């Protein structure tokens, strides 16, 4: 019985590492993409436009988790 539990715990640990690694990879690629686009933004946008773009980007970063939270709370969404 203990062997089966250890095996299941090990499988859960590997799953956690795999999914966590995928999350870290996606986050790294997103941040690297944003960093690589900075010269393009600076070339195409005036300083005041770049500031407005930054404000809009921050608002989107704030609103996305809130929209997901509202969806989860009010849609009856269940991950299981």
N, C-alpha and C positions, 0 to 999 in steps of 0.2 A: 504494500500500500504506500509506503514512504517513497519507494522508487518511482511509482507512477506520479506522485505529487511533485517530486523533484524534477522529473521529466517535463511535467506540465509547467512548472515554474520556470524552467530553463527555456521552454518554448515561448512563454510570455516575455521573458527577458530579451530574447532574440527579436521578437516582434517589436518590442519597445525600442530597441536599438535601431532596427530597420526603419521604423516609422519616424523616429526622432532624427535619424540621419537624413531621411528624405526631406523633413521639415528644414533642417539646417542647410541642406543643399539648395532648396528652393529659396530660402531667405538670402543665402549668399549670392545666388544668381540674380535675384531681384536687386539687391544692393549694388552689385557689380554693374548691372545694366544701367541703373540710375547714375552711377559714377561715370560710366563711359559716355553717357548722353550729355553731361555738363558742357563740353565744348560746343555741341550743337545748339543747346539752349542759349548759351552766351552769344553765339554767332547770329542766331535768328531773332532773338528777343532783345528789346531795349531794356535798360535796367528797371524801369517802372513796370514793364510787362513781365519781367522775370520775377519781380516781387509779387505781382498779382498771381502769377502762375504758382508760386510757392504757397501763397495763402490758400488757393483753391486745392492744391495738393494736400495740404494739411487738413483742410475741411473734409476732403474725401477720406483721408486716413482716420478721421474721427467718426465719420458717419457710417462707414462700412461695418465696424463691429456693432454699432447700435442697431443698424438694420438687421443684421444677423441675429442679434439678441431678441429683437421684437419678433422676428420670424419664428425663432425657436420657442418663445414663450406663448405666442398666440396661434400657432398653426397646429399644435399638437405633435410637433416633430419629435420623434424618438429614435435615437441612434441604434436601438436594439430591436 
